Amino acid sequence: METNNETVVQNNTETAPVENKQVEQANQAAPDTTPQAPVVPEKYDFKLDEGSLLDAAYVEQFSQFAKEKKLTQDQAQEFLQREAQALNSFVQKQQQEFEKQQSQWVEQIKTDPEIGGEKFNQSIELAHRALKEFASDNFLKELETTGYGNHPELVRVFAKIGNLIKEDKMISPNASGGTRSLEEIFYGKN
């Protein structure tokens, strides 16, 4: 039995150098798959889509964050692109909500018992008259920009002001319907 073990051992030692040579050749032929540290650029070169709402200050701040997190150029670009898309989506939803709110305000004005219905056009005219008389250009611009010019309470207030300043009518004490001469006005009928 001992001879069998010796034979087995001898056979293993004879094949071992051949196997080691094959492993060495395979290691030399295979590319180096040792994980390498990610390449963090000295300065990131970000490209944003046209119409992106991210400003230069934010991009610079994000660049510092990416450098701290050791992100590669591609990783940082992907993160920044996602943030830009999220911001644009948020702003678009906010704009849609505000446009919906403005439409609701106009409907409230049209159905309001005090300034809407048959009085709608007159109320709008009176409100415009008051704004024209008292509002500065900056105030008008802000009403237009913010959309608050359509707010029912603002229209109500300015319509009331417009009603107070509308052109006065001459009311004579003897409004009997006829015209009177100057003598009648100064001296009466006698």
Salt bridges, closest charged atoms under 4 A:
ASP45 OD2 - LYS47 NZ 2.78
ASP112 OD2 - ARG156 NH2 2.83
GLU114 OE1 - ARG156 NH1 3.04
GLU114 OE2 - LYS160 NZ 3.57
GLU125 OE2 - ARG129 NH2 3.34
GLU153 OE1 - ARG156 NE 3.24
